[in-house]
């Protein structure tokens, strides 16, 4: 079979059963829930999710799915995060994967994406070899993770992280301006469009994001009002064969004038408690290797290196 025999098209709800069966070849268990949610999200947000299938002689020979992100993990340019791919063993080494990647890169480029990223467990040699052949390289990011049952209210050097000490609540639309101001103060960048999108997701797309803000009395009445910090996480149910649920922290910020008030630790602690109540088993995040302050902060919160590799593929 050559690439000319492969028809790549947008994945449709009619493909769900075939994709779940194909994916089960590698994951070992059916992930109907993950793929049905991904297809629904793609229909609702065609500029955010890209899912493609490769068809040969009427059969689904492979699939790929990714999500467009812009601003997560401190970024400023649109990127695509690839989190699901599979090629039927019967059709491997016959151009199916290459056809999928060629079309995927075209789709990402049309949406303004500058990079394709992924995170892969280190003990998946076949998948790592596939990514290497596709032009991926190791990224300059650390992947860190924390089990939701591993953090307690007194983890950070005996500090009380309860709501009584650092009051917290769920994000509201009225918090947007304060969050943007805090982020601008930290990054010296205007990421208004990113926060408008993520706040909208947190408020309108239940189950996708869990977001919190921390409030503290403001004795000097500065411009940041009472919002002193925020954290945003999205729940991921199944990237690359994962059958357990995990959350991904992609944004956290604390007003620099309040960084000695343990607000960051309290936000992480409360997020862990909320996610544990939702039966989410772990949390991960990605941090630039040279952001020593953020790496050190997450270490204090209990995060440790994950058994996963961050990969990147620039799109020219």
Buried (B, 14 or more C-beta within 10 A) or exposed (E): BEEEBBEBEEBEEEBBEBBBEBBBEBBEEBBBEBBBBBBEBBEEBEEBBBBBBBBBEEEBBBBBBBBBBBBBBBBEEBBBBBBBBBBBEEBBEBBBBBBBBBBBBEBBBEBEBBBBBBBBBEEBEEBBEBBEEBEBEEBEBBBBBBBBEBBEBEBBEEBEBBBEBBBBEEBEEEBBEBBBBBBBBBEEEEBBEBBEBBBEBBBEEEEBBBBBBBBBEBEEEEEBBBBBBBBBBBBBBBBBBBEEBBBBBBBBBBBEBBBEBBBBBBBBBBBBBBBBEEEBBBBBBBBBEEBEEBBEBBEBBBBEEBEBBBBBBEBE
